Amino acid sequence: MDLRDLQYFEVIAELEHMGRAAERLHRTQPALTSCVRRLEDACGAALFEKTGRGIRLTAAGKALLKWAQRTRFDVESARREIGDIGRGLTGNIKVGIVPTAAQFLLPPAARDLMREAPGVTLRTTVALVDVLKPLLRAGDIDLMVGTEGPTESGFASQYLAEDVIVVAANDKHPIFDKPKPGLKDLVDYRWVLQPPGAPTRDWLDQTFDRNRITRPVVQVESTMLLMLPTLIGETGLLSFISRLHLQAGRSGAALREVKLPATTMRRRMVVTYRDSGYISPAAQRLIDLLAKYAEGPRA
């Protein structure tokens, strides 16, 4: 099979339309049709079937797509590894990273990396894991820094540190006037939280449900994680955020933890990459630096 045919096949499979694929690839439709026929001859099976005005992959086509993507990753990895031989810490690193890690771990790690290797370039995508994982699988990012999830084939992970999520408020909140606030006391106040469906929000809701306590009133919902500390400080609402935000000077707000074992959520922060992908020396150094600042002490 020709590598270029496989490249064109991936685009046709993605768009499920020969005309749109021809436009993106700047090739004629007959040329792409010939490409598909060559692949079908090599495989001995039909790769597409017609559906309405478009086309879709057959079972054989889906199998070939998986191997075409793997072949592309292998070729790209080979080129990068060969190019890195003798060059040391150079090249471009494409990193997908969750907001908390982007705020607290990436800046000092990037600072150190830039000092050690001025020729390295970084391209970052800040999003939640459910957005980043398809990008990693497609090869659009090299590394994904986020919370650990179920093991999936094709991925490998390296542990960075534990991230602890706690109830927090500004340091003048009346909850701190109580000698020993309990879980029931939390529902007396209003909250700012992520919307339902976010892992930390669901975990907190389930905590109240398990203890047969009515869920607190959520006055403000925000999908912008980096905004939560400021909202807590300005509104006086309770929230549920990483303990990293409570360190002096880190969030820009004077925040304090409401210490309750029942509302202390622990999760593992990991860096994930494709298990068959190439990790450049520069990317490996970035991983090491992220681990350094995840473990602390943090500066």
Stockholm file with secondary structure:
# STOCKHOLM 1.0

chainA/1-299         MDLRDLQYFEVIAELEHMGRAAERLHRTQPALTSCVRRLEDACGAALFEKTGRGIRLTAAGKALLKWAQRTRFDVESARREIGDIGRGLTGNIKVGIVPTAAQFLLPPAARDLMREAPGVTLRTTVALVDVLKPLLRAGDIDLMVGTEGPTESGFASQYLAEDVIVVAANDKHPIFDKPKPGLKDLVDYRWVLQPPGAPTRDWLDQTFDRNRITRPVVQVESTMLLMLPTLIGETGLLSFISRLHLQAGRSGAALREVKLPATTMRRRMVVTYRDSGYISPAAQRLIDLLAKYAEGPRA
#=GR chainA/1-299 SS CCHHHHHHHHHHHHHTCHHHHHHHHTCCHHHHHHHHHHHHHHHTSCCEEEETTEEEECHHHHHHHHHHHHHHHHHHHHHHHHHHTTTCSCSEEEEEECHHHHHHTHHHHHHHHHHHCTTCEEEEEECCHHHHHHHHHHTSCSEEEEECCSCCTTEEEEEEEEEEEEEEEETTCGGGGSSSCCHHHHTTSCEEECCTTSHHHHHHHHHHHHTTCCCCCEEEECSCGGGHHHHHHHHCCBEEEEGGGGSTTTSSSCEEECCCGGGCEEEEEEEEEETTSCCCHHHHHHHHHHHHHHHSCCC
#=GC SS_cons         CCHHHHHHHHHHHHHTCHHHHHHHHTCCHHHHHHHHHHHHHHHTSCCEEEETTEEEECHHHHHHHHHHHHHHHHHHHHHHHHHHTTTCSCSEEEEEECHHHHHHTHHHHHHHHHHHCTTCEEEEEECCHHHHHHHHHHTSCSEEEEECCSCCTTEEEEEEEEEEEEEEEETTCGGGGSSSCCHHHHTTSCEEECCTTSHHHHHHHHHHHHTTCCCCCEEEECSCGGGHHHHHHHHCCBEEEEGGGGSTTTSSSCEEECCCGGGCEEEEEEEEEETTSCCCHHHHHHHHHHHHHHHSCCC
//
